[in-house]
């Protein structure tokens, strides 16, 4: 899934043949894990539909819009990437940045905007190779941008409903438009991004001191289908209360045009979507959503918790079962503190690799660009960032009165 993603134009790899061989081995292992996840999801879906059909139907009704939406956004991201929009942004950022610190600040803004508008999975899948290349084009110091892309994508996924699948799963009970959601969550989301950026910069401050080398002139991006698709999807996510199907239609049309004109092979589209992983996570989400409806335990637990405790339980759940199934389980019934629940579900994944789909996409995108990310290092930085950003976001949530 997304194994072929690279920056449009600059996607040159610096890895040796030995590293490439190890990369291919990890690719094969990753595909096996994808199909194991798909099998587990299908088994959970069948069991839920067989044992508790009515609860399974309700869970599926709540869970399908997020998966349809992210599919559309990934397709739009693919078209935008093929048009060179992400690579051009990275090139211009590298040329404009006067120092490593300015480059990191610009990258933080870029990741935050792409995450908010096109979903965190799109951000890590398409921006990771671009940012790795951007850092290398300045002479090194790729670690802040590499690890920052993952952690800031998780942190920035609180801005809009479509920024994270968990938002839509929990919002199934609230029926808020994108503008209404933004009005409630912009402050906690902003402080979460700022705190996460500060933590990453603190861990990688030495790499930010690398001076820039001579930069090549970037290829001009194509200002056409990709840009239009991004603009239309942004408007739909902000204005339409249920944007899943409209955004998916935009994505299918944009990708379909590329396939029809032979700009993007159908295999690339399939790899971008990664059906085994989406099917697996959907099946597990429905299974746990069914459990949450048939068993009152999770709802009873949450009903006795305050804002801070709700976020803590949600964050721990993401590490145990991934944030999407955790959202389906914990939001099977209307939660007392839905926004605190979202803060835990969205920032908790920075604790460890099991937390979200974004980790898997980030690892694959980074390796496709020749980088060698460390899960242990990402977890050390992420755990620190998660703890401080959770506290800051919850404090801002309490201050603004959005419970």
N, C-alpha and C positions, 0 to 999 in steps of 0.2 A: 504494500500500500504506500503510494507516494514515493516509491523508491527512485523514480526517475526525475523527481523534482530538483531543479537547479535554477540558479539565477539565469535569466534569459540574457544571452550574450556572454557574460563573464564567467560562466560556470566551468572554469578550468580547475582541475583537481591537482593538488600537489602531492598526493599520496604516492608511495612507491608501489611497485608491483606486489610486494609482499603484503602491504597494507590493503591493496585492492583484493587480494585473495582472501584475506581475513574478512573483508567487507562482504564478499560474495557468500562466505560461509554464514555470516550473521544474517544476510538476506534470506537464505534458505531456512535458517532457524526461525526467523521472524515470520515467514510464511506459514510454517508449521504451527506456530503459536496462534496465528490468525485463524486457521481452520479449527484448532482446538477450541478457541473462544467461540467460533461460530457454532460448533457442535454443542458446546455447553449451553449457549443461548437458545438454540432450537430445542434442546431437551427440556430446558426450563420453561419455554413457551408452551410446549406440548403438555407438560405436566400441569401447568397452571390452567390451561384451557380445558383439560380433562377433569381435573379435580374441582375447580371453582370457576366454571365458565362465565358467570355473570361478573364476578370480581375481575377476572382476566380481561373481559371486554372493556370494563371501566378503566383498567390500568392501561390497556392498549390505546384507548381513546385519549388518555392524558399524555401518553408517551410518544405517539407517532409524529405530532407536529415538529418537535425539536429535531428529530432525525431527518425529516423531510427538508427542514430549513437548512440544516448544516450541509446536506447533500447539494442543495442549490448554491449555497455560498462557496463550497469547495469548487464547484464547476465554474462559478464566476471568477474565483481566484485563479483557476487554471488559465482561463482566457486572458485575464489581466496580466498574469505572469508571462504568457506567450507573447503578449504585446510589449513586453519589456518595461511595464510600469513600475514594478517593484525594483528591478535592477537599476532603472534610471533614478529612482528615488535614492537608492543606496549610493550610486555614483555621485550624485549631486551633494548628498550629505557628506561624503568623504572629501569632496573638493571644497566645500564651504567651511568645514570644521577647521578651526585654527589650532586645536589641540585635541588630545585624546579625551579630555573631560567634555569638551564641546561636542565631539563626535558621539560620546555616550549619551549626552543629553538629547541630541537630535535623534539618536536611535530609540531612546525611550519614548519620545513623542511619536515617532513613526510606528513603533510597535503598539502604542496605546490607541492610535487612530485606526490602524488596520484591525486590531482586535475588536474595538467597539463597533466598527462598521461591518466587517466581514467575518467575525467570529474568531475565537482564539485558535481553533484548529487550522484555519486558513493562515493565520499569522505565523504560527510555528512552522507550518509546512512550506510556505513560500518565502518568508523573510529570513529564516535561519541561513540558508545558503547565501543569500544576498548580503547579510551582515557579516558572515564569515569572510566573504570576498572583499567587502568594504574595509574590514580591519586589515586584511593582508595587503591590500593595495596601498595602505599607508605605512607598511613596513613591519606589521606584526600586531601583537596585543589583541588577539581575537577573543580571549576568554571573557572579558566583560560583556561583549556583544553576544557571544554564543550563549552563555548562561543567562544573561539578561533577557534574551528573546523568550526563553521558556518561562521564566519566573514572572516577567512583566506581562506576558500574555495571560497567564492565570490571574494576576492581580487586576489587569485591565478589563476582565470579562464581566465586571459588575455595572458597566455603563448603560447598556441597552439589552433588551430581552434576547435578541439574537446573538449577543456576544458570547453566550455560553448555553449549551443545551439545558443545563440545570435550571437556568432562569425560566425557560419556557415550561419545564415540568412543574416547577413550583407555582408559576403564574397561571397554570391551568385553573386554579381556584380563585384567582383575583381578577382576571379579565381586564388588565391594565393595557393601555396603549403604550407604544414606545416612548412617546413624549411624557406620559404620566410616570412611567418607570424611571426615566432619566431624571425627572424633577425630584424623585424621592432618593435616588441612589447616586447622583453625580458626586456629591461630597464624600461619602464613604469610598467610592471608587477612586476618586482623585487622590485621597490621602493614602489609600492602599498602594497605588502606583508610585507615589512619591517615596513612601517608606521603603518599598521594595527596591526602588532604584538606589536609594541611599545605602541600603545594606549591600547590594551587589557591588556598588562603587567602593564601599569600605573594604570588602574582601579582595577586590581586584584593583586597588588603587595604584599599584606599581605598573600594571599593564596599561593604565590610562596615561602614563607619562611617556609612552612611545611617541617619537616625533614622526611627522609625515614624510614620506618619500615622494618622488615625482609621480604624479597620477596621469594616467592616460585619459583621453577624451572618451566619454561613454557613447555608445550607440544611441541614436535618437529613438525614443519609444514611439509606438504606433498609437496615436490618439484617435481611437475608433471604437470598435465593438466592446473591448474590455472596459474602457472608461465609461461608456454608456451603461453597460451592465452594472458596474459598480455604483454609478449615480442613481440608477433606477432602484436597485436593491436597497440603497441607503434610505431613499424616500419611503419605500414600502415598509422597511423595518421600523422607521420612526412614526409613520402615520397610521398604518393599518393595524388594527388590534390583533389579527391573526394572519401574520405575513408568510407563514410557511409555504403554502401552495403557490401564491404569487411569486415569491422569490425563487422557488424551485422551478417554476415555469420559465422565468427569466434565465436561470442557469442552464436549463435543458435547451432552450432556444439558442443561447450563445454558444454552448458547447456543440450543439447540433450543426450550427453554421460552420464552425471550425472543422468538424468531421467531414461535412459535405464538401467543403472547399479544400480538403486534404491538408489543412494546416495542423491539425491535431489527430493522430491516429486513435482509433477506438480503444486500443489497448492502453494508451496513456490516460484516457478518460476513466477507464475501469480502475487503473492503478490509483488514480487520484481519489476516487470514491472509496475504494477498499471495501467492497460489499461484505466480505467475511467478518471484519471487525464491527461494522455497523449492525449487521444482523445479530452477531453475538451479543453486543451490548444492548441492543433493543430487546432481545429475548430475555436477558438477565434482568433488565429494567422492568419488563412486564411481569416476570416471575416474582420479583421482590415487591412490586406494586400490588400484585395479587395478595401476597402475604400480608402486606400492610393493611389491606382492606378486610381480609379474613381474620386477622389477629389484631387486637386492640393494643397490644403491648407498646409498639413504637409511639403511637398517638398518645397513650396514657403517660408515657415517659416524658414526651415533649411538653405536655400540658402542665407539668410540675416544674418546668425549668424556666429561668429568666433568660434575658438576651444573651448573656455571656455563656451560660451553661448550654443553651441551644446551639450556639456557634461551635462550642467545644465538641459536643456530641457529633455535630455534622462534620467537622474537620476530621475527627477520629474515624468516622464512618467511611470517608473517602479513601483513607489509607487501607482500610479493611476490605472494601468491596468495590472501589472506584466511585467517583462522584455521581455518575449517571444512575447506576442501580441504587446508590444511597439516596439520591434525590427522589427516586420513585418510591422507595420504601418509606422515607420520612415524610413525604408530602402526599402519601396515599389518602390521608384525611387532612382537612384544613389545619395547618399548624398555627399555633398561637403567635409565633414570632417569625413570619415568613421571610422578612428581610435579614434578620440575624441568621436564619437558617441558610440563606443564600450566601452570606458572607463566609460562613463556615464551609459550605460546599465548594465555593469558588477559590478561596484562599488556602483551604486545607490541602489540596493537591500539591502545593509546593513543598509539603513535608517529605514526600517520598514518591518514587516512580510509579507505584500502584494507584496514585491518586486520580489520574485523569488520562484520557486518550491523548491529550496534548503531549505527554511525555514520550509516548511511542512515536508519534509523528515527528517530534523534535529530534529524537535519537536517529531516526532514519534519514531525515533531511540533513542533519549535521554530517553523518557518515557519507551521504551522497556527495557532499562538498569536500570530502577529504579530511574533515575534522575528526578528532578522537575524544568525544565528550566523556567525562567521568560521572557515572551515576552517584558515586560516593561524594564527590565534590559538589555536584548539583544539589544533593540532599543536604549537605552541611550548610550551604548558602541558603537553600530554600527553606530549611527548617527555621533558621534565624529570621529570615524575611517573613515567613508565615506567622510566627509568634508576634512579632512587632506590628505587622500590617493588620492582623486580626484585632489586636488591641486598639490600634488607631482607628480602623474602620468602624468597630463597634462603638468606640467613644464618639465618633462623629455621628453615627446612627442615633445614639441616645440624645446627642446634642440637638440634632435636627428634628427629633420627635417622630421619625419614621420607624415604627415598630413592626 
